[in-house]
Amino acid sequence: MPATSTPHPRPTSRQQTSWEERRHDAALLARSALFHILGGTALLGLIGFLYALKRTLGLDLVPGLDLLPDLEIEDALAMLFGG
């Protein structure tokens, strides 16, 4: 299978698509959904890790000015995870 495929015109309602084309389209949709689910989960995990690291080390971008509402975030996380 080539790295890039030429687009093929979509059939109108009167035309029939072959099972192979439908299977190919379904596989593309499944791979795209899996990529976005796993990528989104990884991104949220990374953001959570970086926030926990920030809180643990007591880091602030501007010393003396807290840019994130830490107490509200912790309350929201506690409510979300039941802690």
C-alpha atoms as a printed R data frame, in Angstrom:
   type eleno elety resid chain resno       x      y      z
1  ATOM     1    CA   MET     A     1   0.000  0.000  0.000
2  ATOM     2    CA   PRO     A     2   1.522  3.342 -0.981
3  ATOM     3    CA   ALA     A     3   2.167  5.978  1.657
4  ATOM     4    CA   THR     A     4  -0.219  8.316 -0.110
5  ATOM     5    CA   SER     A     5  -3.265  7.216 -1.968
6  ATOM     6    CA   THR     A     6  -5.073  9.065 -4.665
7  ATOM     7    CA   PRO     A     7  -8.547 10.137 -3.625
8  ATOM     8    CA   HIS     A     8 -11.350  8.354 -5.341
9  ATOM     9    CA   PRO     A     9 -14.681 10.017 -5.987
10 ATOM    10    CA   ARG     A    10 -17.422  9.145 -3.544
11 ATOM    11    CA   PRO     A    11 -20.295  7.240 -5.091
12 ATOM    12    CA   THR     A    12 -23.677  8.865 -5.391
13 ATOM    13    CA   SER     A    13 -26.724  7.276 -3.842
14 ATOM    14    CA   ARG     A    14 -27.396  5.365 -7.069
15 ATOM    15    CA   GLN     A    15 -23.943  3.802 -7.207
16 ATOM    16    CA   GLN     A    16 -22.839  0.870 -5.112
17 ATOM    17    CA   THR     A    17 -19.549  0.713 -3.260
18 ATOM    18    CA   SER     A    18 -17.582 -2.459 -3.047
19 ATOM    19    CA   TRP     A    19 -17.037 -4.195  0.266
20 ATOM    20    CA   GLU     A    20 -13.328 -3.614 -0.090
21 ATOM    21    CA   GLU     A    21 -13.818  0.158 -0.298
22 ATOM    22    CA   ARG     A    22 -16.157  0.110  2.688
23 ATOM    23    CA   ARG     A    23 -13.720 -2.015  4.681
24 ATOM    24    CA   HIS     A    24 -10.878  0.336  3.770
25 ATOM    25    CA   ASP     A    25 -12.899  3.402  4.816
26 ATOM    26    CA   ALA     A    26 -13.929  1.726  8.075
27 ATOM    27    CA   ALA     A    27 -10.309  0.825  8.828
28 ATOM    28    CA   LEU     A    28  -9.229  4.426  8.223
29 ATOM    29    CA   LEU     A    29 -11.968  5.674 10.541
30 ATOM    30    CA   ALA     A    30 -11.035  3.154 13.240
31 ATOM    31    CA   ARG     A    31  -7.331  4.071 13.060
32 ATOM    32    CA   SER     A    32  -8.168  7.764 13.238
33 ATOM    33    CA   ALA     A    33 -10.444  7.279 16.256
34 ATOM    34    CA   LEU     A    34  -7.833  5.140 18.030
35 ATOM    35    CA   PHE     A    35  -5.119  7.715 17.330
36 ATOM    36    CA   HIS     A    36  -7.222 10.544 18.775
37 ATOM    37    CA   ILE     A    37  -8.306  8.558 21.834
38 ATOM    38    CA   LEU     A    38  -4.789  7.397 22.677
39 ATOM    39    CA   GLY     A    39  -3.229 10.753 21.805
40 ATOM    40    CA   GLY     A    40  -5.768 12.648 23.900
41 ATOM    41    CA   THR     A    41  -5.257 10.305 26.828
42 ATOM    42    CA   ALA     A    42  -1.483 10.665 26.602
43 ATOM    43    CA   LEU     A    43  -1.749 14.454 26.373
44 ATOM    44    CA   LEU     A    44  -4.040 14.663 29.418
45 ATOM    45    CA   GLY     A    45  -1.683 12.356 31.318
46 ATOM    46    CA   LEU     A    46   1.279 14.563 30.454
47 ATOM    47    CA   ILE     A    47  -0.582 17.709 31.531
48 ATOM    48    CA   GLY     A    48  -1.566 16.031 34.797
49 ATOM    49    CA   PHE     A    49   2.010 14.919 35.432
50 ATOM    50    CA   LEU     A    50   3.401 18.384 34.749
51 ATOM    51    CA   TYR     A    51   0.800 19.975 37.042
52 ATOM    52    CA   ALA     A    52   1.614 17.499 39.827
53 ATOM    53    CA   LEU     A    53   5.321 18.227 39.346
54 ATOM    54    CA   LYS     A    54   4.628 21.976 39.519
55 ATOM    55    CA   ARG     A    55   2.677 21.542 42.753
56 ATOM    56    CA   THR     A    56   5.280 19.216 44.285
57 ATOM    57    CA   LEU     A    57   8.204 21.488 43.528
58 ATOM    58    CA   GLY     A    58   6.247 24.661 44.282
59 ATOM    59    CA   LEU     A    59   7.094 26.197 40.937
60 ATOM    60    CA   ASP     A    60   5.483 29.414 39.720
61 ATOM    61    CA   LEU     A    61   6.067 31.096 36.383
62 ATOM    62    CA   VAL     A    62   5.985 34.472 38.109
63 ATOM    63    CA   PRO     A    63   7.262 34.286 41.696
64 ATOM    64    CA   GLY     A    64   4.669 35.537 44.152
65 ATOM    65    CA   LEU     A    65   1.847 35.438 41.582
66 ATOM    66    CA   ASP     A    66  -0.127 32.222 41.336
67 ATOM    67    CA   LEU     A    67  -1.405 31.930 37.763
68 ATOM    68    CA   LEU     A    68  -3.396 28.727 38.334
69 ATOM    69    CA   PRO     A    69  -6.195 28.437 40.915
70 ATOM    70    CA   ASP     A    70  -4.622 25.445 42.682
71 ATOM    71    CA   LEU     A    71  -7.289 25.016 45.361
72 ATOM    72    CA   GLU     A    72 -10.099 25.037 42.802
73 ATOM    73    CA   ILE     A    73  -8.234 22.572 40.598
74 ATOM    74    CA   GLU     A    74  -7.619 20.236 43.540
75 ATOM    75    CA   ASP     A    75 -11.290 20.456 44.573
76 ATOM    76    CA   ALA     A    76 -12.385 19.652 41.016
77 ATOM    77    CA   LEU     A    77  -9.996 16.688 40.847
78 ATOM    78    CA   ALA     A    78 -11.166 15.428 44.231
79 ATOM    79    CA   MET     A    79 -14.780 15.641 43.098
80 ATOM    80    CA   LEU     A    80 -13.949 13.957 39.785
81 ATOM    81    CA   PHE     A    81 -11.996 11.076 41.321
82 ATOM    82    CA   GLY     A    82 -13.996 10.859 44.537
83 ATOM    83    CA   GLY     A    83 -11.080 11.634 46.812
